[in-house]
Amino acid sequence: MATAHPEVHVVVLDENEGMGAAIAAGLGVAGELPYDYLWFVEDDSSPAADALSQQLAFLESNSAYSVVSQRARWFAVDGGTGWRGE
């Protein structure tokens, strides 16, 4: 991500401490950066290719909202389960 999109600031934790710790770390860094938006993506999620652009478009046309989220659903992968964001 960081290589393909140098304008994106990626926060990587040394250990998997859960989504709560990841969000806390991201929020801690965010206050020091000149960005208008944060996008949290779990390492095992698979957002649709246009998910970010749709979320940004929604936020930019609906000033009453400051947070958006993707819808998640379960799907089978090789006999197991996983998340797929929409």
C-alpha distances in whole Angstrom, upper triangle without the diagonal:
4,5,5,6,8,10,8,9,8,11,11,15,17,19,19,21,20,19,21,20,17,18,20,18,16,19,20,17,17,21,20,18,19,17,19,16,15,13,13,11,13,12,14,14,13,13,15,13,15,15,13,16,18,18,18,21,23,22,23,26,27,28,30,27,24,22,21,20,19,22,21,23,24,24,26,24,26,28,26,25,21,20,19,18,19
4,6,5,5,8,6,7,6,10,11,14,17,19,19,21,21,20,22,21,17,18,20,17,15,18,19,16,16,19,18,15,17,15,18,16,15,14,14,14,15,14,17,17,17,17,18,16,18,18,15,17,21,20,19,22,24,23,24,27,28,29,30,27,25,23,23,22,21,25,24,27,28,28,29,27,29,32,30,28,24,23,22,21,22
4,6,6,9,9,10,10,13,14,17,19,21,22,24,25,23,26,24,21,22,24,21,19,22,22,19,19,23,21,18,19,18,21,19,18,17,18,17,18,17,19,19,19,19,20,17,19,20,18,19,23,22,21,24,27,26,26,30,31,31,33,31,28,26,26,25,24,27,27,29,30,29,30,28,30,33,31,30,26,25,24,23,24
4,6,9,9,11,11,15,16,20,22,24,24,26,26,24,26,25,22,23,25,22,20,23,24,21,20,24,23,19,20,18,20,19,18,16,17,16,18,17,19,19,17,17,17,14,16,17,15,16,20,20,19,22,24,24,24,27,29,30,32,29,27,25,24,23,22,25,25,27,28,28,29,27,29,32,30,29,25,24,22,21,22
4,5,6,9,10,14,15,19,21,24,24,25,25,23,25,24,20,21,23,20,18,20,21,18,17,20,19,16,16,14,16,15,15,14,16,15,18,17,20,19,18,16,17,14,15,16,13,14,18,18,16,19,22,21,21,24,26,26,29,26,24,23,22,21,21,24,25,27,29,29,30,28,31,34,32,30,26,24,22,21,21
4,5,7,9,13,15,19,21,23,24,26,26,24,25,24,20,21,22,20,17,19,20,17,16,19,17,14,14,13,16,16,15,15,17,17,19,19,22,21,21,20,21,18,19,19,16,17,21,20,18,21,24,23,22,26,27,27,30,27,24,24,23,23,24,27,27,30,31,32,33,31,34,36,34,32,29,27,25,24,25
4,7,10,13,16,19,22,25,25,26,26,23,25,24,20,20,21,19,16,18,19,15,14,16,15,12,11,10,13,12,13,13,16,17,19,20,23,22,21,19,20,18,18,18,14,15,19,18,16,18,21,19,19,23,24,24,26,24,21,21,21,22,22,26,26,30,31,32,34,32,35,38,35,33,29,27,25,23,24
4,6,10,13,16,19,21,21,22,22,19,21,20,16,16,18,16,13,15,16,13,12,15,14,11,11,9,12,11,10,10,12,13,16,16,19,18,18,16,18,16,16,16,12,14,17,16,14,18,20,18,19,22,23,23,25,22,19,19,18,19,19,23,23,26,28,29,31,29,32,34,32,30,26,23,22,20,21
4,7,10,13,16,18,19,20,20,18,19,17,14,14,15,13,10,12,13,9,9,12,11,9,10,9,12,11,10,10,11,13,15,16,19,19,19,18,20,19,19,18,15,17,20,18,17,20,22,20,21,24,25,24,26,23,20,19,19,19,20,24,24,27,29,30,32,30,33,35,32,30,26,24,23,21,23
4,6,10,13,15,15,17,17,15,16,15,11,12,14,11,9,12,13,10,10,14,13,12,14,12,15,13,10,10,10,10,12,12,16,16,17,16,19,18,19,17,15,18,20,18,18,21,23,21,22,26,26,26,27,24,21,19,19,18,19,22,22,25,26,27,29,27,30,32,29,27,23,21,21,19,21
4,7,10,12,13,13,14,13,14,12,8,10,11,8,6,10,10,8,10,13,13,12,15,14,16,14,11,11,10,11,12,12,16,16,18,18,21,21,21,20,17,20,22,20,20,24,24,23,24,28,28,27,28,25,21,19,20,19,20,23,22,25,26,27,29,27,30,32,29,26,23,21,22,20,23
4,7,9,10,11,12,12,14,11,8,11,12,9,9,13,13,11,13,16,16,16,19,18,20,18,14,13,12,11,11,10,14,16,18,18,22,21,23,21,19,23,25,23,23,26,27,26,27,31,31,30,31,27,24,22,22,21,21,24,22,25,25,26,27,26,28,30,26,25,21,20,21,21,23
4,6,7,8,10,11,12,9,7,11,11,8,10,13,12,12,15,17,17,18,21,20,22,20,16,16,13,13,12,11,15,17,19,20,24,24,26,24,22,26,27,25,25,29,29,28,30,33,32,32,32,29,25,23,23,22,23,25,23,26,26,27,28,26,28,30,26,25,22,21,22,22,25
4,7,9,12,13,15,11,11,14,14,11,13,17,16,15,18,21,20,21,24,24,26,24,20,19,17,16,15,13,16,19,22,23,27,27,29,27,25,29,31,28,29,33,33,32,34,37,36,36,36,33,29,27,27,25,26,28,26,28,27,29,29,27,29,30,27,26,23,23,25,25,28
4,6,9,11,13,10,10,14,14,12,14,17,17,17,20,22,22,23,26,25,27,25,21,20,17,16,14,12,15,18,21,23,26,27,29,27,26,29,31,29,30,33,33,32,34,37,36,36,36,32,29,27,27,25,25,26,24,26,25,26,27,25,26,27,24,23,21,21,23,24,27
4,6,8,10,9,8,12,13,12,14,17,17,17,20,22,23,23,27,25,26,24,20,18,15,14,11,10,12,15,18,20,24,25,27,24,24,28,29,26,28,31,31,30,33,35,34,34,34,30,27,24,24,22,22,23,21,22,22,23,24,22,24,25,21,20,17,17,20,20,24
4,7,8,6,7,10,11,11,13,15,15,17,19,21,22,23,26,25,26,23,19,18,15,15,12,12,14,16,20,21,25,27,28,25,25,28,29,27,28,32,31,29,32,35,34,33,33,29,26,23,23,21,22,23,21,23,22,24,25,24,26,27,23,21,19,19,21,21,25
4,6,6,6,9,10,11,13,15,16,17,18,21,23,23,26,24,25,22,18,16,13,12,9,11,12,14,17,19,22,24,26,23,22,26,26,24,26,29,28,27,30,32,31,31,30,26,24,21,20,18,19,19,17,19,19,21,23,22,24,24,21,19,16,15,18,18,21
4,5,5,6,9,10,10,12,14,15,16,19,21,21,23,21,21,18,14,13,9,9,7,10,11,12,15,16,20,22,23,19,19,23,23,20,22,25,24,23,26,29,27,27,26,23,20,17,17,14,15,16,15,17,18,20,22,22,25,25,21,18,16,14,16,15,19
4,5,5,6,9,10,11,12,14,15,17,20,20,23,21,21,18,15,14,11,12,11,13,15,15,19,19,23,25,25,22,21,25,25,21,23,26,25,23,27,29,27,26,25,22,19,16,17,15,17,18,17,20,21,23,25,25,28,28,24,22,19,17,19,18,21
4,5,5,6,9,10,10,12,14,16,18,19,22,21,21,19,15,15,12,13,12,14,16,17,20,21,24,26,27,23,22,26,26,23,24,28,27,25,28,31,29,28,28,24,21,19,20,18,20,21,20,23,23,26,27,27,29,30,26,24,21,19,22,21,24
4,5,5,6,9,10,11,12,15,16,17,20,18,19,16,12,12,9,10,9,11,13,14,17,18,21,22,23,20,19,22,23,20,21,25,24,23,25,28,27,26,26,23,20,17,17,16,17,19,18,21,22,24,26,25,28,28,25,22,19,18,19,18,21
4,5,5,6,8,10,10,13,15,15,18,16,16,13,10,10,7,10,10,13,15,15,18,17,21,22,22,19,17,21,21,18,19,23,22,20,23,25,24,23,23,19,16,14,15,14,16,18,18,21,22,25,27,27,29,30,26,24,20,18,19,18,20
4,5,5,6,9,10,11,14,15,18,17,17,15,12,13,11,13,13,16,18,19,21,21,24,26,26,22,21,24,25,21,22,25,24,22,25,27,26,25,24,21,18,16,17,17,19,21,21,24,25,28,30,30,33,33,30,27,24,22,23,21,24
4,5,5,6,9,11,12,13,16,16,17,15,12,13,11,13,13,15,18,19,21,21,24,25,25,23,21,24,25,22,22,26,25,23,25,28,27,26,26,23,19,18,19,18,20,23,23,26,27,29,31,30,33,33,30,27,24,22,24,22,25
4,5,5,6,9,10,11,14,12,13,11,8,9,8,11,12,14,17,17,19,19,22,22,22,19,17,20,21,18,18,22,22,20,22,25,24,23,23,20,16,15,16,16,18,21,21,24,26,28,30,29,32,33,30,27,24,21,22,20,22
4,5,5,7,9,10,13,12,12,11,8,10,10,13,15,17,20,20,22,21,24,24,24,21,18,21,22,19,18,22,21,19,21,24,23,21,21,18,14,13,16,16,19,22,22,26,27,30,32,32,35,36,32,29,26,23,24,22,23
4,6,6,8,10,13,13,15,14,11,14,13,16,17,19,22,22,25,24,27,27,27,24,21,24,25,22,22,25,25,22,24,27,26,24,24,22,18,17,19,20,22,25,25,29,30,33,35,34,37,38,34,32,28,26,27,25,27
4,6,6,7,11,11,13,12,10,13,13,16,17,19,22,22,24,23,26,26,25,23,20,23,24,21,20,24,24,22,23,26,26,24,25,22,18,18,20,20,22,26,26,29,31,33,35,34,37,38,35,32,29,26,27,25,26
4,5,5,8,8,9,9,7,11,11,15,17,19,22,21,23,22,24,24,23,21,18,20,21,18,17,21,21,18,19,23,22,20,21,19,15,15,17,18,20,24,25,28,30,32,35,34,37,38,35,32,28,26,26,23,25
4,6,8,9,10,11,10,14,15,18,20,23,26,25,27,25,27,27,26,24,21,23,24,21,19,23,23,19,20,24,23,21,21,19,16,16,19,20,23,26,27,31,33,35,38,37,40,42,38,35,32,29,29,27,28
4,7,9,12,13,12,16,17,20,22,24,27,26,28,26,29,28,27,25,22,24,26,23,21,24,25,22,22,26,25,23,24,22,19,19,22,23,26,29,30,33,35,37,40,39,42,43,40,37,34,31,31,28,30
4,6,9,10,10,14,15,18,21,22,26,25,26,24,26,25,24,23,19,21,23,20,18,21,22,19,20,23,23,21,23,21,18,18,20,21,24,27,28,32,34,36,38,37,40,42,39,36,32,30,29,27,28
4,7,9,11,14,17,20,23,24,28,26,27,25,26,25,24,22,19,19,22,19,17,20,21,18,17,21,21,19,22,20,17,18,20,22,24,28,29,33,35,37,39,39,42,43,40,38,34,31,30,27,28
4,6,8,11,14,17,20,22,25,23,24,21,23,21,20,19,15,16,18,15,13,16,17,14,14,18,18,17,19,17,14,15,16,18,20,24,26,29,32,33,36,36,39,40,37,35,31,28,27,24,24
4,7,10,14,17,20,23,25,23,23,20,22,21,19,17,14,14,16,13,10,13,14,11,11,15,15,13,15,13,10,12,14,16,18,22,24,28,31,33,36,35,39,40,37,34,30,27,26,23,22
4,7,10,13,17,19,21,19,20,17,18,18,16,14,11,12,13,10,9,12,12,10,11,14,14,13,15,12,9,9,11,13,15,19,20,24,27,29,32,32,35,36,33,30,27,23,22,19,19
4,7,10,13,16,18,16,17,15,17,17,16,13,10,13,14,11,10,14,14,12,14,17,17,16,17,14,10,9,10,11,13,17,18,22,24,26,29,29,32,33,30,27,24,20,20,17,17
4,6,10,13,15,13,13,11,14,14,13,10,8,11,12,10,10,14,14,12,15,18,17,17,18,15,12,10,9,9,10,14,15,19,21,23,25,25,28,30,27,24,20,17,16,13,14
4,7,10,12,10,12,11,14,15,15,12,10,14,15,12,13,17,16,15,18,21,20,20,20,17,14,11,11,9,10,13,13,17,19,21,23,23,26,27,24,21,17,14,14,12,14
4,6,8,7,8,8,12,13,14,11,10,14,15,13,15,18,18,17,20,22,22,23,23,19,17,14,12,10,10,12,12,15,16,18,20,19,22,24,21,18,14,11,11,10,12
4,5,5,8,10,13,15,16,14,14,18,18,16,18,21,21,21,24,26,25,26,26,22,20,17,15,12,12,13,11,14,14,16,18,17,20,21,18,15,12,10,11,10,13
4,6,8,10,14,15,17,15,16,19,20,19,21,24,24,24,26,29,28,29,29,26,23,20,19,16,15,16,14,15,15,16,17,16,18,20,17,15,11,10,11,12,15
4,7,10,13,15,18,16,17,20,21,20,22,25,24,25,28,30,29,30,30,27,25,21,19,16,14,14,12,13,12,12,13,12,15,16,13,11,8,7,9,10,14
4,6,10,12,14,12,13,17,17,16,19,21,21,22,24,26,26,27,27,24,22,19,16,13,10,11,9,10,10,11,13,13,16,17,14,12,8,6,6,6,10
4,6,9,11,10,12,15,15,15,18,20,20,21,23,25,25,27,27,24,23,19,16,13,10,11,9,10,11,11,13,12,16,17,15,13,9,7,5,6,8
4,6,8,6,8,11,11,11,14,16,16,17,20,21,22,23,24,21,20,17,13,11,8,9,9,11,13,13,16,16,19,21,19,16,12,9,6,5,6
4,5,5,8,10,10,11,14,15,15,17,19,20,21,24,25,21,21,18,15,12,9,10,11,12,14,14,17,17,20,22,20,18,15,12,8,6,6
4,6,8,9,10,12,13,14,16,18,19,20,22,24,25,22,22,19,16,15,12,14,14,16,18,17,20,19,22,24,23,21,18,15,12,10,9
4,6,5,6,9,10,11,12,14,15,17,18,21,22,19,19,17,14,13,11,13,15,17,19,19,22,22,25,27,26,23,20,17,13,11,9
4,6,5,6,9,10,11,12,14,16,16,19,20,17,16,14,11,10,7,10,12,14,17,18,21,21,25,26,24,21,18,15,12,8,7
4,5,5,6,8,10,11,12,14,15,17,18,15,14,13,10,10,9,12,14,17,20,21,24,24,27,29,27,24,20,17,14,11,10
4,5,5,6,9,10,10,12,14,16,18,16,15,14,12,12,12,15,17,20,23,23,26,26,30,32,30,27,23,20,17,14,12
4,5,5,6,9,10,11,12,15,16,14,14,13,10,11,10,12,15,18,21,22,25,26,30,31,29,26,23,19,16,13,10
4,5,5,6,9,10,10,12,14,11,11,9,7,8,8,11,14,18,21,22,26,26,30,31,29,26,22,19,16,12,11
4,5,5,6,9,10,11,13,11,11,10,9,11,12,15,18,21,24,26,29,29,33,34,32,29,25,22,19,16,14
4,6,5,6,9,11,13,12,12,12,11,13,13,16,19,22,26,27,30,31,35,36,34,31,27,24,21,17,15
4,6,5,6,9,10,9,10,10,8,11,12,14,18,21,25,26,30,31,34,35,33,30,27,23,20,17,14
4,5,5,6,8,6,7,8,8,11,13,16,19,23,26,28,32,32,36,37,34,31,28,24,22,18,16
4,6,6,10,9,10,11,11,15,16,19,22,26,29,31,34,35,39,40,37,34,31,27,25,21,19
4,6,9,9,11,13,13,16,17,20,23,26,30,31,35,36,40,41,38,35,32,28,26,22,20
4,5,6,9,11,11,14,16,18,22,25,29,31,35,36,40,40,38,34,31,27,25,22,19
4,5,7,10,12,15,18,21,24,27,31,33,37,38,42,42,40,36,33,29,27,24,22
4,7,10,11,15,18,20,23,27,30,33,36,38,42,42,39,36,33,29,27,24,22
4,6,8,11,14,17,20,23,27,29,33,34,38,38,36,32,29,25,24,20,19
4,7,11,14,17,20,23,26,29,33,33,37,38,35,31,28,24,23,20,19
4,7,10,13,16,20,23,25,29,30,33,34,31,27,24,20,20,16,16
4,7,10,13,16,20,22,26,27,31,31,28,25,21,18,16,13,12
4,7,9,13,16,19,22,23,27,27,24,21,18,14,13,9,9
4,6,10,13,15,19,20,24,24,22,18,15,11,10,6,6
4,7,10,13,17,18,22,22,20,16,14,10,8,6,5
4,7,10,13,15,19,19,16,12,10,6,6,4,6
4,7,10,13,16,16,14,10,8,6,6,7,8
4,7,10,13,12,10,6,6,5,6,9,11
4,7,10,10,8,6,6,6,7,10,12
4,6,6,5,5,7,9,10,14,16
4,5,5,6,7,10,10,14,17
4,6,8,10,13,14,18,20
4,7,10,14,15,19,21
4,7,11,13,17,19
4,7,10,13,16
4,7,10,13
4,6,10
4,7
4
